[in-house]
Amino acid sequence: MLRPTSTRWFEVLCPRRDSVPVTAELARTGAVELELRPHSAEDFPVQPLAEGLAEYAKLLPRYERYWARGRLRRLPLVEAPAVVLRRALGRIAAWRAEADPLIDVLQACEEELVRLKWLAMVIGQVVDSPLDYALVAASGPVLGTFCAILPRDADPRLPEWVIPRTVPWEDERCYMMLGPADRLDEVKGQVKAAKGRIVERPTWLRGSAGECLARIRARREHLSTRVVHIYAELDNLFDDYALGDVLGGAVWLDWFASHVGGLERASENLVWVTGWTDDLLGRSLLAALERSSARALLRLTTPPPGVRPPQILVNPRWLKPFEVFAAAFGVPGSDEADPTPVLAVVVPLLFGYMFGDVGQGLVLIALGWWLKGRFEAAGLLIAGGASAVVFGLLFGSVFASEALIPALWLHPMSDPLTVLVVPLIFAVLLLSLGQLLAGLGALWRGEIGRWLLVDTGFLLLYLGLIGLLAGAPMGWLTLAGLGWYLTGSFLVHRRLLGALAAVGHLVENGMQILVNTLSFARVGAFALAHSALSAAVVTMADATGSVAVGLLVMTLGNALIIALEGLVVSIQTTRLVLFEFFNRFLRGTGRVFRPLPVPPELVGAP
């Protein structure tokens, strides 16, 4: 588990006409990243389809929402892609001849429904006002009216010959405009320039505000019924022309052109689909090829020379949430240690120490359990909450109160020095482990000799200095580590100048690791801050003098602690892991595995 695994190189040989369904099924596994072999002759199965695909793309903005109502079927592409696309475009053209008149009427009905909705909202605002809407509706032919809905901060700078009447509106500004009918187009242009909407009154709308609202309501009911009938006619046309079959093929070809494009030519009739897979045994790839019903051969083999494989982290499922830390730093290379198993211990310990409370930890566990089906990282909440429960028992804290259970270890505010020192001891152990993980990486790179000569001395020097600062008689270890480091540096560089440069690196790295160690004092500081905030909440609850109000204060106080402290503690844990611990051994030099996007989901063939 400590070493990242390289993905495997796969090669699939298949007929050119089967390349689209084969690639689509491989992508559906989520386990392949395509890459052509260096200096291979490229074959573009969809290059002759460029014109047809461009025509298909032009049709999507107008028709996609109507096609989406049908069932696009996933059928095997038994014919050449050019034949499939040509049939699809022909079927679409025949469908359009009958569908376009219906769509024009449908869109007109939908637009009128929206305009009438806005107009009803405007008239509804003036129905009880002194304004006689019957006179407004009867305006003309000299005078004209319309409504304008503008953004709140818009300034259309209306001319003086227009009379605007403000109408109450939610988050925008609404006006009823009255002016010379032959000059209102000028005002409408200003409204559009200010990103406003224009609401015209239909000529058939006459009478008082109440009468107009009734007529609008009747008209909207009629239009809504018409819209339902037109959609039903379009659905019938979709089935009559069997668009689900041909559009499924077009969707596949469009996906292939966008995400794959080129494959490696094997012969006149065969192509290679090549790349990387994290399915190390190839089982899901074989199953995908069987689903495609294509005549294809799969081979897992050594990668071509000169290519760099992507790296993946192979950990048990319960460790997957902790991979987010390594991913934030970069994928570990094949010669770097995967810190995920270590973080499964370190992260909960850091979080729980700073957030030690039984009740609040149980809330985090419940929240993580509720979210675990939605977010993989929710497992971090469960682990952090469980650790908070353990440290809550050690600190004797339950929902911010330290009077409910005895502390199995200590109350933080009663012994702050111990609370601050313990994280420093933990830091020494953790940073030393980081140095050892760097040695593991050196072993994998074949540089273990250099690490033993130089870095081992640095580790002994670090432990000796920490012992001296703690008051222990560790001077002998400090001198031994310094001598080891200097001797090893001279042996590695084989010259005095290189050894002197190593002294400079020693000073820099020594100061850095000491600062990294001191950074862990913030763990104790946040533990004390959490305890102090909890004590403040309890004090405020006691000061109310009322059981009901006190419970309310405790509830709100605990909610505030969980939200605020939980966020701050999570940030500090992440910072210590990324910038203090990872700096010892991790560089994130691995190549990220980027699976081919999954093709659009289509229903299976009947």
Secondary structure, 3 states (H helix, E strand, C coil): CCCCEECEEEEEEEEHHHHHHHHHHHHHCCCEEECCCCCCCEECCCHHHHHHHHHHHHHHHHHHHHHCCCCCEECCCCCCHHHHHHHHHHHHHHHHHHHHHHHHHHHHHHHHHHHHHHHHHHHHHHCCCCCCHHHHHCCCCCEEEEEEEEECCCCCCCCCCCEEEEECCCCEEEEEEEEEHHHHHHHHHHHHHCCCEEECCCCCCCCCHHHHHHHHHHHHHHHHHHHHHHHHHHHHHHHHCCHHHHHHHHHHHHHHHHHCCCEEECCCCEEEEEEEECCCCCHHHHHHHHHHCCCCEEEEECCCCCCCCCEECCCCHHHHHHHHHHHHHCCCCCCCCCCHHHHHHHHHHHHHHHCCCHHHHHHHHHHHHHHCCCCCCHHHHHHHHHHHHHHHHHHCCECCECCCCCCCCCCHHHCHHHHHHHHHHHHHHHHHHHHHHHHHHHHHHCCHHHHHHHHHHHHHHHHHHHHHHCCCCCHHHHHHHHHHHHHHHHHHHCCHHHHHHHHHHHHHHHHHHHHHHHHCHHHHHHHHHHHHHHHHHHHHHHHCCCHHHHHHHHHHHHHHHHHHHHHHHHHHHHHHHHHHHHHHCCCCCCCECCCCCCCCCCEECC
